Structure formats: C-alpha cells, structure tokens
Amino acid sequence: MQNIPDKVKFFFDQVVRDKQSSKDDLSIQLAAQSQEEADFDRKLREIKAGQELRKEWFIFILNQSKDIIIFLLAVLIVLRIDIYAFTILQLDTSSESKVRFAIAALTATVSSLLSYLVGRASK
C-alpha cells in the first residue's frame, strides 16, 4: 500500500470505518427492536393471561350463581305455599279441602326439612 496516495488511503479508511459504524448501529437498532418486541410480547402474554383468568372466574361465578338462584327460588316458592297454608289454617271460614291442603303442605315441608337435616348430619 505504499503506492497509494495518502488521500486515497484516508478515504479508504474512512469508508471502512463508516461501514463498520453502520453495522454497529444496525446491530444496536436490531437489539433495541428485539428487546422492544420481547417486552411487547411479554406484556401481551400477561394481558392475555389476565383476560383468561377473568373469563374463568366469570364462568365459575355464573355457574355457581345459577345453582344458588334456583335454590333460592325453590325456597321462596315453598315459603309462599307455607304462608298461604298458615293463613288458611288461621281463617275460621276455610273449607275442609283447603284445611287438608294446608296440613298436607306443611307436613311435606316439615318432612322434607327433616330429611335434609338428617342427610346433612350423616355426612
């Protein structure tokens, strides 16, 4: 390289340095992009996991609330029938068939509650 003038040598060295620095800049940009993409992917996975968890809890509560609502409605219906039976027994003008209905309804309620309590006690 002794024959190459100093200006050309300087220019050649400058081009090599520029290419090297552009490669370094490119690798830094790629590293930054890959780090940003990794952070973005991690945050996206966390959000999806949170959504799945909320969805599972919502389905669980919905399924459990159906059972609770049906049980409460059944209890309210039985209570209404029993209150009606008590009012029939309190009235002096009730017919014999109404009194028999009231006694049967109250007997059924008491026997079902007793069987429920015995079943719970045996567990």
Backbone as JSON, one array per atom type, in Angstrom:
{
  "sequence": "MQNIPDKVKFFFDQVVRDKQSSKDDLSIQLAAQSQEEADFDRKLREIKAGQELRKEWFIFILNQSKDIIIFLLAVLIVLRIDIYAFTILQLDTSSESKVRFAIAALTATVSSLLSYLVGRASK",
  "N": [[0.82, -1.19, 0.0], [2.08, 1.08, -0.22], [2.2, 2.52, -2.53], [-0.15, 3.83, -2.76], [-1.69, 6.93, -2.67], [-1.83, 9.28, 0.07], [-4.31, 10.59, 0.42], [-6.15, 8.93, -0.86], [-5.81, 6.64, 0.67], [-6.65, 7.64, 3.13], [-9.33, 8.2, 2.47], [-10.21, 5.59, 1.87], [-9.89, 4.33, 4.37], [-11.73, 5.82, 5.79], [-14.17, 5.06, 4.56], [-14.26, 2.36, 5.27], [-14.41, 2.59, 8.07], [-16.88, 3.94, 8.24], [-18.61, 1.98, 7.21], [-18.28, 0.0, 9.14], [-19.19, 1.34, 11.43], [-21.84, 1.74, 10.65], [-22.7, -0.88, 10.57], [-22.47, -1.5, 13.28], [-24.33, 0.32, 14.31], [-26.63, -0.7, 13.12], [-26.75, -3.25, 14.3], [-27.16, -2.47, 16.94], [-29.64, -1.19, 16.69], [-31.2, -3.37, 15.86], [-30.95, -4.97, 18.14], [-32.19, -3.31, 19.99], [-34.75, -3.21, 18.86], [-35.43, -5.92, 19.03], [-35.43, -6.21, 21.79], [-37.49, -4.44, 22.47], [-39.59, -5.71, 21.12], [-39.62, -8.11, 22.52], [-40.35, -7.2, 25.08], [-42.87, -6.18, 24.43], [-44.16, -8.53, 23.57], [-44.1, -9.99, 25.97], [-45.69, -8.36, 27.62], [-48.07, -8.56, 26.2], [-48.63, -11.29, 26.47], [-49.03, -11.36, 29.24], [-51.32, -9.78, 29.47], [-53.15, -11.33, 28.01], [-53.18, -13.62, 29.62], [-54.29, -12.55, 31.96], [-56.83, -11.85, 30.98], [-57.84, -14.4, 30.37], [-57.93, -15.48, 32.95], [-59.82, -13.8, 34.18], [-62.0, -14.46, 32.57], [-62.35, -17.19, 33.21], [-63.01, -16.96, 35.95], [-65.39, -15.51, 35.73], [-67.04, -17.33, 34.38], [-67.07, -19.38, 36.29], [-68.34, -18.08, 38.49], [-70.78, -17.47, 37.3], [-71.81, -20.05, 36.77], [-72.0, -21.03, 39.4], [-73.76, -19.19, 40.49], [-76.1, -19.74, 39.15], [-76.96, -22.14, 40.33], [-77.35, -21.26, 42.95], [-79.34, -19.31, 42.62], [-81.48, -20.86, 41.64], [-81.9, -22.54, 43.85], [-82.63, -20.62, 45.79], [-84.99, -19.6, 44.64], [-86.6, -21.91, 44.74], [-86.81, -22.23, 47.53], [-88.17, -19.86, 48.17], [-90.61, -20.28, 46.84], [-91.61, -22.5, 48.25], [-91.85, -21.32, 50.77], [-93.83, -19.4, 50.23], [-96.01, -21.05, 49.67], [-96.27, -22.26, 52.17], [-96.86, -20.06, 53.81], [-99.3, -19.34, 52.72], [-100.69, -21.67, 53.44], [-100.63, -21.45, 56.24], [-102.21, -19.13, 56.54], [-104.65, -20.12, 55.64], [-105.21, -22.0, 57.64], [-105.58, -20.28, 59.76], [-107.9, -18.93, 59.24], [-111.36, -19.02, 60.01], [-113.37, -19.59, 58.31], [-112.56, -21.36, 56.35], [-112.76, -23.97, 53.98], [-113.13, -27.58, 54.26], [-111.51, -28.94, 52.45], [-109.54, -27.07, 51.83], [-108.3, -26.82, 54.3], [-107.27, -29.4, 54.57], [-105.46, -29.34, 52.44], [-103.7, -27.39, 53.41], [-102.66, -28.61, 55.71], [-101.41, -30.82, 54.52], [-99.49, -29.53, 52.91], [-97.88, -28.21, 54.82], [-97.01, -30.42, 56.28], [-95.52, -31.78, 54.34], [-93.48, -29.91, 53.92], [-92.24, -29.81, 56.45], [-91.41, -32.49, 56.73], [-89.65, -32.73, 54.54], [-87.67, -30.86, 55.25], [-86.73, -32.07, 57.6], [-85.68, -34.46, 56.55], [-83.67, -33.41, 54.98], [-82.02, -32.25, 56.93], [-81.26, -34.56, 58.36], [-79.87, -35.9, 56.37], [-77.75, -34.11, 55.95], [-76.57, -34.24, 58.44], [-75.57, -36.78, 58.48], [-73.37, -36.77, 56.87]],
  "CA": [[0.0, 0.0, 0.0], [2.96, 2.23, -0.23], [1.98, 3.28, -3.76], [-1.43, 4.53, -2.68], [-1.53, 8.26, -2.07], [-2.39, 9.42, 1.4], [-5.71, 10.99, 0.33], [-6.94, 7.73, -1.18], [-5.75, 5.79, 1.85], [-7.54, 8.25, 4.11], [-10.7, 7.97, 2.01], [-10.49, 4.16, 2.02], [-10.06, 4.08, 5.81], [-12.99, 6.47, 6.18], [-15.27, 4.22, 4.08], [-14.26, 1.16, 6.11], [-14.94, 2.98, 9.38], [-18.31, 4.22, 8.1], [-19.33, 0.7, 7.09], [-18.22, -0.67, 10.45], [-20.08, 2.04, 12.35], [-23.23, 1.48, 10.24], [-23.01, -2.24, 11.03], [-22.68, -1.42, 14.72], [-25.62, 0.99, 14.52], [-27.68, -1.64, 12.73], [-26.86, -4.29, 15.33], [-27.76, -1.83, 18.11], [-31.05, -1.0, 16.39], [-31.84, -4.68, 15.91], [-31.01, -5.38, 19.54], [-33.22, -2.49, 20.63], [-36.04, -3.66, 18.37], [-35.73, -7.24, 19.58], [-35.76, -6.01, 23.2], [-38.82, -3.86, 22.5], [-40.53, -6.75, 20.73], [-39.7, -9.06, 23.63], [-41.17, -6.55, 26.11], [-44.24, -6.12, 23.93], [-44.71, -9.9, 23.61], [-44.3, -10.35, 27.37], [-46.87, -7.63, 28.1], [-49.23, -9.13, 25.52], [-48.92, -12.57, 27.12], [-49.59, -11.06, 30.56], [-52.7, -9.3, 29.27], [-53.97, -12.48, 27.62], [-53.34, -14.47, 30.8], [-55.25, -11.87, 32.82], [-58.15, -11.99, 30.38], [-58.25, -15.79, 30.55], [-58.26, -15.65, 34.36], [-61.12, -13.14, 34.4], [-63.03, -15.25, 31.87], [-62.59, -18.4, 34.0], [-63.73, -16.56, 37.15], [-66.75, -15.12, 35.34], [-67.79, -18.57, 34.1], [-67.26, -20.06, 37.57], [-69.36, -17.37, 39.27], [-72.05, -17.63, 36.6], [-72.29, -21.41, 37.01], [-72.38, -21.16, 40.8], [-74.92, -18.35, 40.78], [-77.3, -20.42, 38.66], [-77.39, -23.08, 41.37], [-77.83, -20.5, 44.1], [-80.61, -18.66, 42.26], [-82.53, -21.89, 41.57], [-82.18, -22.95, 45.22], [-83.38, -19.55, 46.47], [-86.36, -19.58, 44.09], [-87.34, -23.05, 45.29], [-87.12, -21.93, 48.92], [-89.22, -18.83, 48.19], [-91.89, -20.9, 46.45], [-92.06, -23.31, 49.38], [-92.28, -20.39, 51.82], [-95.13, -18.81, 49.84], [-97.04, -22.08, 49.86], [-96.45, -22.44, 53.61], [-97.55, -18.87, 54.33], [-100.69, -19.5, 52.3], [-101.27, -22.73, 54.26], [-100.86, -20.89, 57.57], [-103.37, -18.22, 56.51], [-105.85, -20.96, 55.53], [-105.48, -22.57, 58.96], [-105.99, -19.22, 60.69], [-109.27, -18.49, 58.93], [-112.4, -19.91, 60.52], [-114.31, -19.88, 57.25], [-111.92, -22.19, 55.34], [-113.44, -25.25, 53.74], [-112.37, -28.74, 54.71], [-110.48, -29.28, 51.46], [-108.44, -26.11, 51.98], [-107.59, -27.17, 55.53], [-106.49, -30.6, 54.26], [-104.32, -28.89, 51.62], [-102.75, -26.68, 54.27], [-101.99, -29.6, 56.55], [-100.53, -31.61, 53.66], [-98.35, -28.69, 52.51], [-96.99, -28.0, 55.97], [-96.41, -31.72, 56.6], [-94.49, -32.04, 53.33], [-92.35, -29.01, 54.17], [-91.54, -30.24, 57.67], [-90.73, -33.77, 56.49], [-88.5, -32.51, 53.65], [-86.62, -30.2, 56.04], [-86.14, -33.07, 58.49], [-84.84, -35.39, 55.77], [-82.49, -32.65, 54.58], [-81.14, -32.13, 58.09], [-80.69, -35.88, 58.64], [-78.88, -36.16, 55.33], [-76.59, -33.26, 56.21], [-75.93, -34.69, 59.66], [-74.9, -38.07, 58.26], [-72.16, -36.58, 56.05]],
  "C": [[0.87, 1.25, 0.0], [2.72, 3.1, -1.46], [0.72, 4.13, -3.68], [-1.2, 5.89, -2.03], [-2.27, 8.34, -0.74], [-3.88, 9.8, 1.37], [-6.59, 9.78, 0.05], [-6.97, 6.81, 0.03], [-6.68, 6.33, 2.94], [-9.0, 8.01, 3.76], [-11.11, 6.51, 2.21], [-10.73, 3.81, 3.5], [-11.37, 4.67, 6.32], [-14.19, 5.61, 5.77], [-15.37, 2.97, 4.94], [-14.83, 1.47, 7.48], [-16.43, 3.27, 9.32], [-19.12, 2.94, 7.99], [-19.38, -0.02, 8.43], [-19.18, 0.0, 11.43], [-21.55, 1.83, 11.96], [-23.65, 0.07, 10.63], [-23.28, -2.24, 12.53], [-24.02, -0.76, 15.04], [-26.78, 0.06, 14.2], [-27.86, -2.72, 13.79], [-27.48, -3.71, 16.62], [-29.25, -1.63, 17.9], [-31.8, -2.33, 16.44], [-31.98, -5.18, 17.34], [-32.1, -4.6, 20.27], [-34.61, -2.93, 20.18], [-36.4, -5.01, 18.96], [-36.07, -7.12, 21.07], [-37.16, -5.42, 23.33], [-39.87, -4.89, 22.13], [-40.71, -7.78, 21.85], [-40.55, -8.48, 24.77], [-42.62, -6.51, 25.7], [-44.89, -7.5, 23.99], [-44.99, -10.34, 25.04], [-45.54, -9.66, 27.92], [-48.14, -8.19, 27.47], [-49.62, -10.47, 26.15], [-49.53, -12.36, 28.5], [-51.04, -10.6, 30.45], [-53.61, -10.45, 28.91], [-54.21, -13.4, 28.8], [-54.35, -13.86, 31.78], [-56.67, -11.99, 32.3], [-58.69, -13.41, 30.55], [-58.68, -16.04, 32.0], [-59.61, -15.02, 34.68], [-62.25, -13.92, 33.76], [-63.37, -16.5, 32.67], [-63.37, -18.06, 35.28], [-65.17, -16.2, 36.83], [-67.59, -16.36, 35.1], [-68.06, -19.33, 35.4], [-68.37, -19.41, 38.38], [-70.73, -17.53, 38.61], [-72.63, -19.01, 36.85], [-72.74, -21.59, 38.46], [-73.63, -20.34, 41.1], [-76.2, -18.97, 40.24], [-77.84, -21.36, 39.72], [-77.98, -22.34, 42.56], [-79.18, -19.87, 43.81], [-81.74, -19.68, 42.22], [-82.9, -22.35, 42.98], [-83.01, -21.88, 45.95], [-84.82, -19.45, 45.95], [-87.19, -20.73, 44.63], [-87.73, -22.79, 46.74], [-88.22, -20.89, 49.02], [-90.58, -19.39, 47.81], [-92.45, -21.72, 47.6], [-92.55, -22.4, 50.51], [-93.63, -19.75, 51.49], [-96.26, -19.8, 50.05], [-97.32, -22.26, 51.35], [-97.17, -21.25, 54.24], [-99.03, -18.93, 53.95], [-101.38, -20.56, 53.15], [-101.54, -22.22, 55.67], [-102.08, -19.96, 57.58], [-104.67, -19.01, 56.36], [-106.21, -21.53, 56.9], [-105.96, -21.52, 59.95], [-107.43, -18.78, 60.46], [-110.28, -19.52, 59.45], [-113.34, -20.35, 59.4], [-113.73, -20.76, 56.16], [-112.67, -23.5, 55.21], [-112.53, -26.39, 54.18], [-111.26, -29.11, 53.73], [-109.28, -28.33, 51.54], [-107.62, -26.43, 53.24], [-106.74, -28.41, 55.29], [-105.26, -30.24, 53.4], [-103.26, -28.24, 52.49], [-101.97, -27.65, 55.14], [-101.02, -30.43, 55.73], [-99.28, -30.8, 53.25], [-97.37, -28.49, 53.66], [-96.3, -29.31, 56.37], [-95.28, -32.04, 55.61], [-93.26, -31.17, 53.56], [-91.55, -29.47, 55.39], [-90.79, -31.55, 57.42], [-89.53, -33.6, 55.55], [-87.36, -31.8, 54.38], [-85.94, -31.18, 56.98], [-85.24, -34.03, 57.72], [-83.57, -34.68, 55.29], [-81.5, -32.55, 55.73], [-80.51, -33.46, 58.46], [-79.63, -36.22, 57.62], [-77.62, -35.34, 55.53], [-75.83, -33.74, 57.45], [-75.16, -35.97, 59.45], [-73.62, -37.93, 57.44], [-70.94, -36.42, 56.88]]
}
